[in-house]
Each structure stands twice: as C-alpha cells, then as structure tokens.
Amino acid sequence: MNPLVTIVIPFYNCSYVNQAIESALHQTYSNIEIIVVDDGSTSHQELVAPYMHRVHYLGKANGGTATALNHGIRYASGDYIAWLSSDDLFTPDKIKKQVQFMIKHKALISHTNFHYIDDLGRITHANVVPNNMFNDLQVFYRTFLTSNPVNGCTVMIRRDVFRQIGLFNESLRYTHDLDFWQRVVLSGIRFPFLNESLTMYRWHDGMGTLRYTDAVHMEYNQVQGRAKAAIQKLIRRKKGAR
C-alpha cells in the first residue's frame, strides 16, 4: 500500500518555484516523482537548475496552467496525481497523510484544508476552511453555486478519474480547476474532505488572481452559468435521497 504519487508543478516566470520544489522533495512519503512543467518561461529557470537531477523537467510553449497540468499528467507514472503551484508549498506530511486518507476511504479524489501565507512564507490565515464545513455534502455542493470551494493544490486525484471525465479544459485560462471539480461531482464521484491544512497557499502581488481580476470574473461567470442548473439538480436529488 505504497502507491507512486506524481507531483506536477506548473511553472511560468515564478520566483518562488525553488521553494515549491523543495517542499515536494522534503515529503515524508518516499514513493514520489516530481514533474516540473515549464510553460514557456522567460525568467527564473535558473532556480530550477539545481534540482534537475531530482525532478523531471518538461518544457513547452506558453499555453496556460491547464495546458501545463495536462502535459505533466500525460507524462506522469503515478497512480495518484497531486498539483502544486510554483508559488505554493506542501507541508512535509501532505502526500503521506492524503494517500492514507484516500486508501482508507476508497476515494478517487480528495481535497484538504490549507493555510494562507504571504510573500515571505508567513502564515496569515490558518485553516482557511471553517471546521467541519464540508462534513455535510449538501453544504459542499451548495458552495459550488456561489464560489469555488476547492483549492487546487490541496487536491489528490487517482489516474482513473482522468480516464473517466477527461483532463483539464485547456480553453479556460483561470477557471479550469472549477470546471474540473464541477465535472467530478456531476459525474457522481465522491469528493471527500480531509480537514488538515497540508498546503500553504501564497498571496503575493504577482499572482494571476490579483493581476487578471476582471478576466477571472468573466470566465468564472461563464463556467458557473453552464453548470448552475446541473448543480442545483444534483442538490435536489441528494436532498431527496436522504
């Protein structure tokens, strides 16, 4: 019960990428491979150079995070896939605890709690998801109607899920993650929550969420508009089955 886990790190001109790689390398779970996907970067590649003998480095033309994730997933050997943004961090026990959780619950996908950190790596908001918030599936599903309740870098996914519902939508530059989670829950796949903060999500001036706010909101509204009726139907169906 020691499955291979692939950690995919999409990288584009990010000055924190070496810290992300370090957090992946220092996992207490030993059976991992790390794939860094350079999405056409023009700077900071020198930060990856010291790790070339310990990671798989894939280069590609710039196409956005979804294309980088999919490129890494296609080359991954792991039974499980974890996504780590190049400006975020995993805690040392992230992979071990989440693999154990998924095996115990026979889960194909799961997500966890997380901390916010600043540009210096200091925790600014601990345990962002309120305690026990997602213990009730109805609450979890309803949250999809107004927001994206899943932080992508907290997620671990069995390879089987990609075979069942496909990869990330490469036409979506900012909300490919929300679209994927929606497809997961609408397919009937359970999406359990591990209430431990195993990821550090970094807020900084260079992050896309802040730099492209208007474009993010526009794309978010489009994705929500396509899925809203189906999510509402799912909620009614689950409520009626209780």
PEGIJO-V617890 format. One line per field, one symbol per residue. ss: DSSP state (H for helix, E for strand, - for the rest). phi: phi as a letter, one per 20 degrees, with the letter a starting at -180 (. if undefined). burial: + if it has 24 or more other ideal C-beta (glycine too) atoms within 12 Angstrom, else -. Layout:
BEGIN
ss=???
phi=???
burial=???
END
This chain:
BEGIN
ss=----EEEEEEE-----HHHHHHHHH------EEEEEEEE------HHHH------EEEEE----HHHHHHHHHHH----EEEE-----EE---HHHHHHHHHHHH---EEEEEEEEE-----EEE-----------HHHHHHH--------HHH-EEEHHHHHHH----------HHHHHHHHHHH-----EEEEEEEEEEE-----HHHH-HHHHHHHHHHHHHHHHHHHHHHHHHHHHH-
phi=.cffdedddfcbldfdfffffgfffeffeeeccddedeemfdbmfffegfdgedcedddbffboffffgfffffefdffcccdcffddcefgegfgfffgfffgeleebbccfadecefenefdbelffggmgdfefffgfffffcadedegeeeccfggfffecnefffedeccgfggffgfffffnffcfdeecedcdeeebfeffgefcgffffffgffffffdgffffffffffffef
burial=--+-+++++++++++++++++++++++-+--++++++++-+--++-++--+---++++++--+++++++++++-++-++++++++++++++--+++++++++----+++++++++++----------++----+--+--++-+++--++++++++++++-++--+-+++--+++++++++++++++--+-++++++++++++++--+++------+--++--++--+---+--++-------
END
